[in-house]
Amino acid sequence: MRFDIFTIFPGIFQGPFDESIIKRAIAAELVDIQIHDIREHGMGRHRSVDDTPYGGGPGMVMAAPPLFDSVGSVLGDALGTLPVILTSASGDPFTQVIAEELSLEPRIAILCGRYEGIDQRVRDHLVTREISIGDYVLTGGELAAAVMVDAITRLIPGVIDSESLAEESHTAGLLEYPHYTRPNEYRGWTVPDILLSGHHAKIAEWRMKQATELTRQRRPDLLDKLNHHLKDL
C-alpha cells in the first residue's frame, strides 16, 4: 500500500514513521510512505502557498494552484481513481470502520490542511473525502495524517498478527477488556482469579462482561450503535 502525503512541513513526519511498527512495515515493503512538499509548487519567486481570504477576515488561506499542481504532479493519471483525503476539523470523524475501509485501498493521498483553511475549490474539485481525528483544532493536519497512517497501516495484512487485531478496542464495537501480566500480586493488588483458572470459556465470558461494562461506563454511545446494528441484522 502506498501513502502520498502533501504538506508544507515535511520534517514533521521524520519521527512518527521512523520507529516501531510503521518502520518495520516500510522495511518489509508492506507500505510505502512518500512525503511531498507543497512549496515546490508554490506561487511566485517566494513559492507562496497561501493568501489573504476574499471577503476579509483573520489569517491566511491555502491557495488552490499549489495544491492542485502538487497533487497532480504526483498522482498523474491516477488522479480521480483513488482517495484524496483532506485532514479537516470539519471532516467526518475518523473511526476504526473508516480505517478498515481505507486499509483495503492500494493507494491513498492525504492533503494536510493549514492556516485558517483551504480554498473551497480544492474541496470541491480535488479532495474526495474530509476526515477529522477529533472535536478539537490542531495547528495543522500533519499530526492527523500521521494518526490515520498509523491506524490504517496496522490493519494491512502482515503488519500485525491478525489475532492481536481481533480483540482490540472498537474492532467489535466495544472497548477492550482489562489486561494483566506477571507478577500476579503487586503492592497488594492481585490479578482476578478467573484469569489464573485456565478455564478458557469462563475467561472469555469474563472478558466480554468487562468489555461491555467498560463501554457502558466510558462510551455508552458505542453500545447504542452496537445494539442498533444488531437489531438491523
Secondary structure, 3 states (H helix, E strand, C coil): CEEEEEECCHHHHHCCCCCHHHHHHHHCCCCEEEEEEHHHHCECCCCECEECCCCCCCCCEECHHHHHHHHHHHHHHHCCCCCEEEEEEEEEECCHHHHHHHCCCCEEEEEECCCCEECHHHHHHCCCEEEECCCCCCCCCHHHHHHHHHHHHCCCECCECHHHHHCCCCCCCCCCCCCCCCCCEECCEECCHHHHCCCHHHHHHHHHHHHHHHHHHHCHHHHHHHHHHHHHC
